[in-house]
Amino acid sequence: MGNIAAFLLALAIVGLVVEMLRRKKLREKYAVLWLVVGVATLVLAAFPRLLNVVAEFVGVQLPSNLLFAMSILMLLGVCLHLSWEISVVEDETRTLAEEVAILRVQVEALSAPASSDSPLQSDPRATTPDTAGSHAVKPDSQQKGSD
């Protein structure tokens, strides 16, 4: 009875992952992991003695200990991968925030002369990046991907 429940649970996991892929709710690179887990659970549910054979081969006394050890290693791998993904996204976010700040300063420098009534500010030369102030940065001088 336990094998049937495990088999149905694994089948439900595989079906859910496939459905989430179909609806574009889960990216392919993450779906592979869950499909591997689902298929491994299906195999272990279909052949319950396989875990005993692998546990004896590896030298683990209880097959459930092997299952827990493999699960912990898999979860550590997932945590490491997600930490790497977060680091990449943080770097991209920081770069985008810096670019937005530079563009905001440039827009403010260009719009300031139009809103002021000063004759000095109405001079067209005042809006060039060289004379707009120390905050203006030329677009050519930006370095992308120099992390």
Long-range contacts (C-beta under 8 A, 24 or more apart in sequence): 3-45, 3-46, 3-48, 4-45, 6-41, 6-44, 6-45, 7-42, 7-45, 7-46, 9-41, 9-45, 10-38, 10-39, 10-41, 10-42, 10-45, 11-38, 11-42, 13-37, 13-38, 13-41, 14-38, 14-39, 14-42, 33-74, 33-78, 37-74, 91-147, 95-144, 95-147, 99-142, 102-137, 102-142, 105-135, 105-136, 105-137, 106-136, 106-137, 106-139, 108-135, 109-133, 109-135, 109-136
